[in-house]
Amino acid sequence: MKHRNSHLLVGYWSRLRKGRDVPDQADIDPRSLKRMLSSIFILEVSDPARPIYRLAGTSLCDRFGAELKGTNFLSHWEAQSRGALIVLLRQALVLKQPVCISSIAATAECGMVEMETILAPVSFGDRSPTRFIGMVQVTGDASALAGRPIAFERLVGSQLIREGEPLSSFDAPPPPMPPLEPVRSHPRAPHLRLVISRDKPVTVHREMEMDVMMQRLIGALEIAPLPSASVIG
């Protein structure tokens, strides 16, 4: 975990358990998360293949340019990432452990930034967890987004968080992102533009556009291939 708030959220989740495997959503006190509340969200994950936002903070909605409540968490991830994320969600629920997700997010205009997402399992009146309390933080230079909404994300790393993981590493601010090579170095890059209509459901055609564009960006920026998801014991 890179971001200070990621450590704070996992620490809060751990204290809420009080000897249980996971805390219940009813135990969460928004006042305890006041400073981070605008970036907090709740996911309903009864079906890990279709995790739905039950609640989402204002800053998070602004970051994606739409009200997220009632929408699919996976809808803005590229296709290869969605499959890996479904596996991660299932693992985190079964093992009752938080998961830290690292990603590259991009706007339709190809502004790119590093992001970190924390998902910590919680129950909802039952013993078994069916939901996550989560938070999204930018860990790179947000100015690269130029104030524009994120159009899609690509998973680049993940880790199931073990009990007792050191929490001291957040004291220093995260290093800035290295300069990115101009996307125009790709011969067809000047003609790339992803148009997002958030009032319409995601279609197969739109998913293909997102995948093609992301692959071109990955090639231009020499981003490493997506690692396979694994359980950290």
N, C-alpha and C positions, 0 to 999 in steps of 0.2 A: 504494500500500500504506500502510495506516494503522498497523498494529500492529508493534511492535519485533520480535516473534518471526517475523513474515512475512518481514521483511528478513533475519533470521538464517538462516531455512531456505533462502531463495533463494541467499544467499551460500554456504551449505554445499553446496548442489546444484552451484553453479557451480565451486567448488573441486574437487569430486569428479570433474568431467568430465576434467580433465587433458588437454585438447586434443581430446577427443571431442565429438560432438554432444550426447550425454547420458551420464550415468553409468549403471553397472549396479547393480541392486538389491544384489548381493553386495558392492559397495563401501561400502554404508551401515553405519556403525559406531554402534549404539545409544548407546554411551557418549558419543559426540560430541553427541548430542541429548538427553542425560539430563534437562536442565531442562525440555524441551518434550515429552518422550516420551509423556506421558499424553494429549496432544492430537494426536499423530501417527497417520496411517493410511496404508495401502497399498491402492490400487485396481487391480484387474485390469480392463483395458479392451480386451481382444481384440475385443469388440463394444461400441463406444461407446454403443449404444442400451441396453446392459445392463451398466453398470459395477458390479463386485462388490467389496465390502470383503474383502480378504485378511487384513488385520490392522487393529485399531483400538485406540487407547489407552483406558485406564480412564476418564479424565475425559470423553473424547468419548462413550463408551458411556453414562456417567451423564447427560450432557447430553441425550441422546436417550431415556433411560430404558429401554435394551435393549442386549443384546449385538449389535454390528453385524457381526461377522465372518460372511461368507457371505450378507449381505443386499444388496439393490440400493441403490446410492448415490442413485438418483433417486426412491426410493419415498416420501420425505417432502417432495418438492418439488411445488408446485402445477403443474397441467398445462402452462400457458404457459411456465413456467420450464424444464420438462423438455426441451421441444423446443429451446430456446436453448442449454441446457447440452450436449446431444448435439452440436450444431454446434461449441461451444467445445472440447469434448474432442477432436473430430476435428481441429480446427485446431491445437491444442496438440501433438498427436502428429505431424502432418504437418510443422509448422514447428519442432518440437523446442524449444519455448519454454514456460516456466512461465506459468500464467494465475492472475490474482487475481480472485476473485469476491466481490462485495458483495451482501449479502442482508438481508432482514428475516425474523426467525424469530419464531414465535408458539407459545404453549402452547394447550392446549385451552380454557383459561380466558381467552384473549385477552391474556395478558401478552406484550409484544413487545420485541424487542431487535435492535440491529444486529450483524451478524456478518461476518467476513472469512474466506474459504477460499482457501488456496494449493494449487495442484496443479502439481507439477513432474514432467515425464516422465522415466521411467527404463526401461532395457531389462531383460530377464530372460534373459540368456544369448544373446540375439540382438542384431544391430546396430540393428534398428528398435525404438523404444520401444513397449511394450504395457502398461505400468503407469504409475501416478503415485504418488509420495510426496506426501502432503498433510497439511495441518494446518488446524484450525478454531479461530478465536479470537473471543471477544466483544469488540466495539469500543465498545459502548455500556454503559449501566448494567445489569448483570446482575441487580440486585435486582428489576427489573420481572418477571422470570420467577418470582420467589417460590419458588425451589427446585424448580419443576415441570418436567417434561421437555418438550422441544420437540416439537410435533406436526407442524408443517410449516414450509416456508420459501418465500420468494418472491425470485427474482433481481431485483436493482435496478441492477446495474452489473457490468462486467467489463473486464479489460485484459490482453492478452498482454504479458508483461514482457520488455522488450528488454535486451540485454546492455549493461552500463554505466549502467543507470538509477541515479540518485543514491540513496544509502542513508542519508542524514543526517536525513531527516524524521522518523524514529522516536524521536528523543531526547525530544521533548515528548510527554506523555501525550495520548491522543485526547480531544477535547472531549466533555463529557457530552451525552447525547441531550436534545433539547428536550422540554419537557413535552408529553405526548400528550393530545389531547382525549379525554375519557372516551368509551369505546365505547358507553356507554348513550345517547349523544346520537342514535344511530340508533334509529328507532322500534321496530325489532324486536330490537335488540341484547340486551335482557335475556333473550330466549328462545334465544339462540344458544349451542350447546354441541356441540363435536366430541368424540365418544367414540371412542377409539383402542383397538383390540384387537390387541396386537402378537404374539399367538400365532396369528393368522390371516393368510393372504395378503391383499394389497391387492385390493379388488374395484372394479368400475366404480362401484358405488353409493357407496363410501367416497370415491373420487376426486371424484365429483360434489359430495358434501358439502363436501370440502375446498375445491374451487374456488368454490362458492357462498359459503362462509364467508369465504374470503380476499377475494373481490370486495367483500363488504360491509364488511370491515375496511378495504380500500383506499379505498372511498368515504368511510367515516367519518373516516379519517385523512388524506385527500387526498394519498395517495402517488402520485408521478408514474408514468405508464405505463412498462411494460418497454421499455428501448431494444433495438434490434436488435443482434445480435452482429456485430462487425466485427473484422478483423485489424488489429493495430497493427504497422506495418512497422518 
